[in-house]
Amino acid sequence: MLRIGAGGLLLGMLALSVAFLMSQAGLVVLGAASVYGGVGYLFAIAMSKWDLSPTAALLFAFCTVIAYAAVLGALIVRTNPLAFMMLTLAAGEMISHSVMLEGLRDYTSGADGLVVTFKGAVFGMTAADFANATQFWPIAWSAAWILGFAAFAVRRSRFGAILRAIQENEERMRFSGFGTYLPRLAAFVFVNAIADVCGLLHVLNSGFVSPESLGLSVSTNALVAALVGGVANSTGPIAGGVLFAFAQDQFGAHGFTQLLTGLAVVVFIVLLPRGVIGGLIEGARRRSVLSSKRRRTA
């Protein structure tokens, strides 16, 4: 149960990165898995091939992915939303297939993936500690709260207001003297930093990274989790990730995982277009309005 919950929190954090850019900038990322899995590969390679310590390898992997996100974002954030979505998909697929290249097999082990083991400790925890569901759960829970609060703080900041204004009317913002390029670039780097942390936690917990971690299914699962939970706040995507993980576990037990998942997603999106959390908030607001009207009439 804790293992499934921790996996759901990791998916929820990845969904949070997707949801933030959707709600604040109107941009959909279909290549989140390139960061999620890519940072795991870099972490493993840095230790096994370059003999870096676990902490040094972790920092190297994190910073390298941030640099990658900055370069990629600099090239694509000027494009329209549809082109942006397809370019993130193309970049993700390019990285996903590159780990399968014969010339990189000595580093990536191709389709076999890499077993990630390390000696010593990372932030006071050994590899066995990270693999233990009971000990990893508080780490995943704390990370979800921290990243969720960070996203919430950015939403409520002046920077978040600028992003929403650009989304509503980019031309008006330009005429008002606001730059639209750098805020979008900064938002893209920010969401990739969230996915970066999520990917590192995943590889530390699983002790394994493979091409499946870079696959399109990871990115689409994050997008679905964000839609199920709701993209308008930080709680929704994380809750959506947990719901998605437990639903997949239950559907898998019946042998119809993809069919039942598809049906459930359709039902959720049709009945709760704002997501589970968004629907609950909207329902609470309506009840509050009705209650206040009744008091006035009374």
N, C-alpha and C positions, 0 to 999 in steps of 0.2 A: 504493500500500500504506500509506504513512504517513498519507495523507488519510483512508482508511477507518479506520485505527487511531485517529487523533485523534477522528474522529466517534464511534467506539465508546467512547472514554474519556469524551467529553462525555455520551453516553447513559448510561454507567456512573455518572457523578457524579449525574445526575438520578435514576437508579435508586437510588443510595445514599440520597438524600433520602426516597424512597418506602419503602425497606427499613427505614430507621432507625425511622420512626414505626410501621411494621407490627410490628417485633420488640420495640420498647420500650414502646409504648403500645397496641398492638392496634388501631390506626386505619389505614385505607386511604385514601390521597389519590388522587382521580381528576382533579384539576385542576392537576397540576404544570406543565402546559404554559402555564397563565395567567401563571405567574411566569417560566418559561423564555422565552416569546416576549414577554411584556409588558415585561420589562426592556429587551429589544432595541428595542421601539418607543419607550419613553421615552428611551433613549439617542439614538436617531436624531432624534426630535422635538426634544429639548433642544438639539442641535447645529444642525439645519437651520432651526428656527423661532424659537428663542430665542437663537441665536448664542453658546451656551456653549462653552467650550473642551472638547476631548475628555475631559480629566481631570475637569473640573467636571461635565460631562454624565454621565460614568460614576458619579461619587459621587451625583449627584442621582437617577439611575435606581435605583441600589442602595438608597439610603435610602428612596425613595418606595415601592419594593416591600416593604421591611421594614415600613414603616408600614401598608401595605395588609394584609400578612400578620397583623400584630398586631390590626388591627381585625376582620378576618375571623375569626381564631382566637378572639377574645374573644366572638364571637357563636355559634360552632359547637362549640367543644370540650366544652361541657357535654352535648351530645347523645349518643345511643347510637351505636355504631360504624356501623350501617347508615345512619342519618340523616346522620352525619358524612360518609360516603363520597358520598352523594347530594348533599349541600350543596356539597362541594368540586367535584363535577361540574357542578352548576348555576352556581356562581360562575365556573368556567372557561369554560363555554359562553356565559355572559353577556358576558364580556370578549372571547371569540373573535368573537361576532357584533357587538359594539359597534364594532370597528374597520372594519366594513363599512358602517356608517351613513353616509348621504349627508351629514349635517351635520358629520361628522368627516373627510370625504374629503380636505379641504385639509391635514389633519395626517397621516393614515394612508395616503392614496392608494388606499384601498379594497382590491379584490382584487389590484391590481398590486403592492402591497407597497412598501417603501422601500429604496432603495440607500443603504448606510451608508458614507460616505467622510469622511475627516477629514484636516486638515493638521496637521503637527507629529507628536508622538509621545505614546504612552501607555505609561508605565513603560519608556521607552527604546526602544519599538518603533513603527515607522510602520505605516500601513494595509497597505502592501505586505509588510511583515515578517509581520504576522498572517496574511495570505492565503497566504504561502509555507508549504507543508506541512512542509518540512524545518525551518524556523525555529519553526513553531507547535507541532510535536510535543513539544519539551522543556517548553514552557509547559503544555500539556495534561497531560503526564506528571507534572510537578511539582505541578500543581493537584490531580490525582487523589490523589497521595500525601498532600498537606497536608490535603485534605478527609477522606480516609479515616482519617488519624491523628486528626483532630479528632473524628470520629464515634466512633472507638475509645476515645479518652480520655473522652468523655462517657458511653459505655456502662459504662466501668470506674469512673466516679466515683460519689459518693453520690447525685447527681442521677439517674444512670441506674438505680441500685438503687431509688430512690423511684418512678420511672416504672414499673419492672417490678412492683413491689409493688402499685401502683395498678391495673395491668392485671390482676393475679391476683385481687385482692379490694379493690375500691374502698371498700366499706363499712367493712371492718376498718381501713383506713388512716384513714378519717375518725374512727372511734371511738378510734383511737390518737393523735389530735391532729394528724394531718398534713392539710394542705390538698391537694386533688386538682385544683383548677382551675388555679392558677398553674403547677404543673409541666407540665401538659398544654399550656398556652398557650405556655410557654417552649420546649417541644419542637417545637411547630408552627412557631414563629418560627425556631427553629434550622434545621429542615429546609428552610424556605423561603429561608433565607440561603444554604444549599448550592445550591439550585436557582437562586438569584439569580446567584451566581458563575458557574454553568454557563451560564446564558443570556447573560451578558455575554461570556464566552469564545466562545460560538457566534456571536454577531453580529459580534464583532471578527474572527473567522476567516472567516466567510462573506461579510461585507460586504453582507448583505441580510437583511431581515426581512419576513415576509409572514403572512397569516392562517393559513397552514399550520403556522407555528411555534406557534400557539395552539391547534391542533386537538386533538381527543380522541385521535387516533392517536399523537401524541407522548406523551401521558400513559399510554396503554395499552402502548406500546413500553417505557416506563420500568418499568412494573409487570411486564411479561413478562421483561425483562432481570433485574430483581431476583429473580424466582422461579427463573429459569434458573440464575443464579449462586448464589443462596442469600441469605436475609435475615438470618441469625443473626450475621454478622460484616461488617466493612467491605470485605473483599476480594471477597466474593461478588458484590455488585451491580456493581462495576466490571468484574470478569471477565465477568460476564453481559452487560454492555453491549458489550464488545469482541467476544465470541462472537456476539452478536446482529447486530452490524454486519457482520462478515465473512460470517455465514450469509446475511444479506439480500443481500449482494453476489453470493454464489455462486448463490443461488436466483433472483435477478433475471436472471442470465446464461442461465438455462434457461427463463425466461418464465413461471414458475409461483410467483411470489414469495409470495403470500398462502397458497396451498394448501400449499406446502412448509413455510412458516413455521409454519402451524397444526399440521401433522403433527409437526414437530420439537418444538414446545412441548409437545404432548400426551405425546410419548415422554419428553422430559426430566422433566416433572413426575411422570409415572407411575413411571419407573425411578429417578429421583433426587428424591424429594420434598423433600429438604433442599437441593437445588441442587447444582451441580457442586462448588463449594468445600466446601459442607457435607458432601457425599457423600465427598469425598476425606478430610476430617478424620475423619469417622465410620469410614471404612475403616482409617485409620491407627490410630485408637484400638482398634479390634477386633483388629488385628494385634498391637498392643502387649499387649493383655490376653491373647490366645492365647499369645504368646511368653512372658509371665511365668508362665502356668499350666504351660507345658511345662517351664520351668526348675524350678518347684517339684516337679513330678512326677518329674523326672529326679534 
